[in-house]
Each structure stands twice: as C-alpha cells, then as structure tokens.
Amino acid sequence: MSAIEKVLIARDKDRPKITDYVDNLFTDFFEQKGDFLGKEDESIYGGIALFHGRPVTVLGHRKGRTVEENMACNFGMPGPEGYRKALRLMKQAEKFKRPIITFVDTPGAYPGLEAEMYGQAQAIANNLAEMSALKVPVISIVTGEGSSGGALGIAVANKVYMLENAIYSVLSPEGFASILWHDSARRDEAAEVMKLTAKDLYEFGVIDGIIDEADIFKAIDKQISSALKELDKLSADELKEDRYEKFRYFDEARVNASSVEEMEVV
Amino acid sequence: MTSVVDKRKNKFNRYKDLRENPTELLEPAIKPVKEYDAFDRIKDIADEGTFKEFEFNFPETNPLEFEGYVEKKEALRKENNCHDAIIAGECEIGKMPCVLAVMNKKFMMASMGMELGETFCRALEYAGEKRLPFIVFTASGGARMQEGILSLMQMAKTSAVVKRFKDEGGLYITVLTHPTTGGVSASFATLGDITLAEPKALIGFAGPRVIEQTIGQKLPEGFQRAEFLQEHGFVDAIVRREDMKEMLEKILMLHKNVYEGR
C-alpha cells in the first residue's frame, strides 16, 4: 500500500473515533469537561473510566462523525483550551495515581485567531513539559492522523503505539509539499518522502509497537493490558525517569558521533 | 508641501525606527548592508571576550534521505560559520556567569532538527550541572521539515529537558525575537521563567498565512506581534535591542540569591 493510501485511510470518516474506543474498551466512563480557566473545548474528549475494573484517565482528540459533530468539535483541532483541559485531566490522574491512556487523531492544533490569542504555542509547550514529568503510567495510541505538535501535545507517553493504518508526522503531506516545494498538489509524493506510516515510525524508534486492525478493539485492549503490566513494575519516580529517558535519548544513535561523546569547551 | 526640515526629520525617524524596530521591513534604500545575526547578538550581549562556544561533534544526518538536504547544510555552514542553526556557549553577562544560546535564522530559518535540539539540550544540561542561569534567544520558522517526525520529536525532547532544568531550580530566560513560530514556539521558547521579546517580533504557533487561509479573513494589524502577546499575557517585558544587555544584567542580578555561593 502506498503512503498516501495510508493517509486517506487514517483520515477516513468511518474509522473508529475516540467515542468508539471509549465505549468498547472501558466501562463506567465519566466525562469531564472544561479547562477550568474559561472555556470548554469539545475537540478534546476525556474523563475517568474503568479498564478491566481499574480506574484510569482516558482522553483524546475528538473529530466527531456527523457534520454537526465535526463542527462542534472543530474537526479534532484543539485550541489552547483543549490542551489545558487535557493537562487538567492528566494532573488529576497523577494525583489519584491513575494510569493515563490517550488516543491521538488530529489534523493538527487549530490555526485560528483566538487560538493564537490565547496561547496555542504556550499551551502545547506546557503539555510537553508537564507530561514528561508525570509520575503515573502514560500510554498513547495514534489511531488516525497524528499530525504535528497538535498530536504530540497529548502523546508524551511511556509507551506510544500506532494502529497499522495510522499516520504520525511533523505536518500534513499537503503542508509539507507546500512548504518545501511550494506546491500542495504534490502531497502524494510528500507522503512517501515523509516516512509517516506506522512501519516507518517503528523503524525510526519513535513508537513502541504497531497494533493490528483486524480485530481492532481486542488488539488495542491486549496492547494496553500488556503495557500496563510492564509499567506497573516501575515506581512513580521510575515511570517519570523512563519517559524522560525515552524522549531525551530517542535519537541518541543519530546525534552521537561516537558512544563516548564528551562535551568539550574550547 | 513637505518642508526640507520635515523631510530630514522623516528620514531621521526612519533611521530611528530601524534602531528601535529592527525587525520591521524597511525600504531597500535604508536596509542595513549586513543583517544583524547571531554573532552580532552574542557580541552585544556577552561581556567582551567572555563567550566560549561549546563544540559538539555531530555526525551528518539526513533521516528521510531528503534530496539536497546535506548539500544545503554544507553550503550554509561555510557561509555562516556555524554547524547548524544554534550557537551556544558559556559567558558572562554583567560579570554573572551563564550559558547563552542564540538561534541563527540565516541557517534554514533556524528550523529545529536533531542537531539543533541536541545542542540546545546539551547546553541546558551543562548549565544545570554547573548551576548557571540559561538564556536563549529564539528565532525559528518551526520544525525542520527535512527531518520529518524526528524533528517533531525535538519538541518533546527540548521541553522535557527545560522542565527538568527548571524543576531543579535553574533560571531559564527566553528572549523571543523575530520570528519565533511553529515547533520552537510550541516547545522551549514559551517555557521561560522569564520571557522577554523584541519589539514587533512575530511570535505564534501557526503562520499568519495559514491562519488567514483557515479563517478566510485578513488578520488585524499587529496580530501575533510581541505587543499583542504581551497584551494577552504571554510576555513579561518587551525590550529594545539596545537595552537588552542591561535588562538581562538586571534580571540576573535580581536572581543573585539563587546563585550565591554557587
């Protein structure tokens, strides 16, 4: 399958949505709304639920299925309020020692007037910083489009997985083609060059595994269960350290000229 | 009719504007011959003769095997006397030792790839180890597209290192200069304990053109400029270039208790 075909599948409006994952993988979901700073952003959906009887915090991008839903949740493009809401839920999870499970599916953070006005950049940066230091297990699954900082803003996790037909990239292929070749029509070519499929990311060492979609909910359930089992062996401080090391050194082999690199002040 | 005096005054004002708002687009006739760059910045900010640049030995990298990327970097290295788009080192500012990092937008718009992210992190970690304040002058077009997902991940990497540095009690100062956008604005640029900005610097997550296309309307004047950000609560102070050193000295001095008996 070509990269652009994957892109189109990842964006397919009939693909399962966050609400489907929550309904099929968890019970007793209690939705939490609002950033408690002045706004509710429907493009982030989240709350507390049970995963095989265990309380967890679950959240993710919400695209919606019908046109009305799409509009209400801004096609899954959060503003700063969405990222702050996500962080509020995650900090609460940390307080009550609940694992955090996030589902990533966004064309990107919203490039809008108000989003800029209220600090889109700062909201995302703050999530990246704060997530890196959480003392509970964090598991992220890219289910559809994982595009740009808008995706990463809820995906700084101990374990990051991708569904086999999901994509994860620095920007949309259209945006990439537009920036580098000044021609957004070359998106098919861009999708190929960008290396944005699950297989590519696994090879880059950016994700921990690829989830088969044949029996999608069962496969995700299995992956979350095994990841939790592994992460439960770590103490709160070890969980934080594990995540820090993961993001600090994921590209170690590419930036170190030798294994015994030492800083030299000349 | 404009008098000769008025004309001269206008001309004078334009020069004054150039000094005060160096980021503004100027008429070609009065455009400075040489653009104020990262090296000029270091010269203006660090106490004379104190800046010692960190030298890291980075291997060449082209993870997407992107056509022309390596050649482009090689050419820019020769032109700009730097290995990538950030220059970092140890120096003194007002006799206060600190680590200073300056982004160089002449190098691929100071977009953030692995080398830039790693340089930033190592410089910050050095400051952490030596218990030194850290100052970064940001300017960037965002993520280094040519490095794909690995450039995106630099956002998480740098933010994690900033968080650790700050949690350990380090003073982290960012100075946002024109333009600071995309992946850099949405990571280490907006995490400062103290956030300064230069007048009229463009600071934002999405570029103005993308926003205009998305919302289908013209953006108001001054949108995403430093003054706009300050008005909305994201900038401590707007500081003119000629006042920058003095301001940094003052801020470092105000944190002297943190670094006493270091």
Interface residues (C-beta under 8 A of the other chain):
Chain A: A109 Y110 P111 G112 L113 A115 E116 M117 Y118 G119 Q120 A121 Q122 I124 A125 N126 L128 A129 E130 S132 A133 S148 G149 L152 G153 V156 Y168 S169 V170 L171 F176 I179 L180 V193 M194 K195 L196 D200 L201 F204 V206 R243 Y244 F247 R248 F250 D251 R254 V255 N256 A257 E261 M263 E264 V265 V266
Chain B: K52 E53 F54 E55 F56 N57 F58 P59 T61 P63 L64 F66 G89 E90 M114 E115 G117 E118 C121 R122 Y126 A143 M145 Q146 E147 G148 I149 L150 S151 L152 M153 M155 A156 K157 S159 A160 V161 V162 K163 R164 D167 G182 G183 S185 A186 S187 F188 A189 T190 L191 I203 G204 F205 A206 G207 V210 I211 T214 I215 L219 F223 Q224 F228 H232 G233 F234
